[in-house]
Amino acid sequence: MQAWQVHENGEPSEVMRLQEVERPTPGEGQVLLKVRAANINFPDVLMCRGHYQVRPPLPFTPGVEICGETEDGRRVIANPALPYGGFAEYAVADAAALLPAPESLDDAEAAALHIGYQTGWFGLHRRAGLEAGETLLVHAAAGGVGSAAVQLGKAAGATVIGVVGGADKTAVARELGCDVVIDRRSEDVVAAVKEATGGRGADVIYDPVGGEAYAQSAKVVAFEGRIVVVGFASGTIPSPALNHALVKNYSILGLHWGLYNTKNPKLVQHCHEQLTDLAARGAIKPLVSERVPLDGAAAAVQRVADGVTTGRVAVVPSLENGAAA
């Protein structure tokens, strides 16, 4: 079978190689899955660079999120068991963690429903306790993680402010349902949020960016507000001033979604049921901006690394080489 492999750490376009390899053999409690679609996530970039908290042994195949097909023909969502990731024709995954792919979504959309939406659901509901009528601020609102949070926030009855970088992403954020969109490249984010909220600030802030975005968050979080720290796509990990959190009476909440798979897997199943229901009702629908064939995976992962994509980019092995859809 064909699979992308990383033999050394570096930028995805430089270290990912498409190779002919043996199909992986499932271990105890694992199953072999035919990859129908694999979603590109920022952790794939970080793993290529050797900067992720999980460091699979070299060589490894990236791809942490797929819609796959079991040997008996069931369509499932899975996190492949590294080093046999999803940017390949076949992957392996833990049988106990398989989730049914929603019938209302195609393969690429189903793959995209998992990590980003689970992270959004846990961040907004489990950690921050977002309530209808509150104001939610989402950084990188047109990206894969942010777009999920925007849709989940709207589904929960919140007023959603999206922060994006660039006019093209502004249009995407509006289409996703943001009530207010702020282009950080041409607007003062802090002033714009305060104007949009009448000076109150945002009740919940969803931050997958870190760096300057976190500094802005601390300036615009409302009384008894909650900042959910999801990741550091900017590459800069902020050092919060805890005296500031004390004086302004707000909470800083960390979210590592992967921990729930081991600490409380029943919650992951419950979340998937909620997401499946929302998808069936049309309340959420993953934004898949691009579907690329297997041979386009490395270039696509690099585009995600460079921050030039919107929504999710999916690798679909059944697409003909060179023909993106």
Secondary structure, DSSP 8 states (H G I E B T S, - for coil): -EEEEESS-S-HHHHEEEEE-------TTEEEEEEEEEE--HHHHHHHHT-SSS---SSBB----EEEE-TT--EEEE---TTB-SSBSEEEEEGGG-EE--TTS-HHHHHHTSHHHHHHHIIIIIIS---TT-EEEEETTTBHHHHHHHHHHHHTT-EEEEEESSHHHHHHHHHHT-SEEEETTTS-HHHHHHHHTTT--EEEEEESS-THHHHHHHHHEEEEEEEEE---TTS------HHHHHHHT-EEEE--GGGHHHH-HHHHHHHHHHHHHHHHTTS----EEEEE-GGGHHHHHHHHHTT---BEEEE-TTS-TT---
